[in-house]
Amino acid sequence: MVPAAVVFSVAAVVFLSLAAVRLVHDGGKLAPASRTWLLVGAVFAVVAIWLSLRV
């Protein structure tokens, strides 16, 4: 079984990567879609850090 911290870490990397792709696609402008990808990635990253420190 995979620990939850690892799952959240992978999800954070995926969402932050998608945000980077979206930023490049938009020419560096921070569009609402880019902000959403960044926000979701940041939330997953914070939860992953919290879970890894809690164990």
N, C-alpha and C positions, 0 to 999 in steps of 0.2 A: 504494500500500500504506500502511496506517495504522500508525504507530509503536506499539510495545507500550506505551509510557508513556501514550499517549492512551487506549488500550483499557482499561488498568488504572485510569486516572483516571475514565473514564466508569463503569466497574463500581463504583468506590468511591462515586461520587455516587449511583448507583442503590441500592446496598445501604444507605448511610447515610440516604437518603430513605425507604426501606422501614422502617428502624429508627425514624425519626421518626414515620412513620404508625402503626406498631405501638405506640409510646409514647403517642401521642394516643388511640389506640383503647383502650388499657388504662388510661386515666385518669392517666397520668404514672408508673405503677408500672413498675419495671424487671423485667419477667418474663423467664424463661429465653429465650423466643423473641426478645425485644428485645435481650437481651445477645448472642445469636448473630448477629443482623443487624448489630449494632454491631461485634462482633469481626471478622466477615468484611469489613465495610466498612473497618475500620481496617487490616486486613492488605492489602487492595487499595490503600489510600491510601499506606501505607508503601512497598510495592513500586513504585508509580507514582513516588513521590518519589525512590526509589533509582535507578530506571531513568532518570529525567530528569536526575539529577545525574551519572550515570555516562557519559552521552553527551558 
